Amino acid sequence: MTSPVETTWLSVPDLVDVLGLGVSKIRRLIEDRSLLAARVDGVLKVPAAFIRDGEPLHELKGTLVVLADNGFSDEEAMRWLLDTDDMLGTAPIEALRAGRKAEVRRVAQALAF
């Protein structure tokens, strides 16, 4: 893996605006692994790339399950999704956004700890 791609982060209040949902529903999306969040400067945030058309990226949830099932912590999953992966030739989140879900999940399984 090489250095992470530039990431725009959305706070929970930002997500309320973008997704049109209440704070409790945003937190539930994170708990249910429909979204993955990280603390950035002490504030819980989600990469903007995890959102498309005002909704969590549908391909993300299953990918997060595959990563968790293969031993990735949330921090490791976040890093992997945002860093350029040599096997994919891009960041996995960008490959997911480009419709390469099966390939991303295959690579994630190959990296199991």
Rosetta blueprint (number, residue, H / E / L):
1 M L
2 T L
3 S L
4 P E
5 V L
6 E L
7 T L
8 T L
9 W E
10 L E
11 S E
12 V H
13 P H
14 D H
15 L H
16 V H
17 D H
18 V H
19 L H
20 G L
21 L L
22 G L
23 V H
24 S H
25 K H
26 I H
27 R H
28 R H
29 L H
30 I H
31 E H
32 D L
33 R L
34 S L
35 L L
36 L L
37 A L
38 A E
39 R E
40 V E
41 D L
42 G L
43 V E
44 L E
45 K E
46 V E
47 P E
48 A H
49 A H
50 F H
51 I E
52 R E
53 D L
54 G L
55 E E
56 P E
57 L L
58 H H
59 E H
60 L H
61 K H
62 G H
63 T H
64 L H
65 V H
66 V H
67 L H
68 A H
69 D H
70 N L
71 G L
72 F L
73 S L
74 D H
75 E H
76 E H
77 A H
78 M H
79 R H
80 W H
81 L H
82 L H
83 D E
84 T L
85 D E
86 D L
87 M L
88 L L
89 G L
90 T E
91 A L
92 P H
93 I H
94 E H
95 A H
96 L H
97 R H
98 A L
99 G L
100 R L
101 K H
102 A H
103 E H
104 V H
105 R H
106 R H
107 V H
108 A H
109 Q H
110 A H
111 L L
112 A L
113 F L
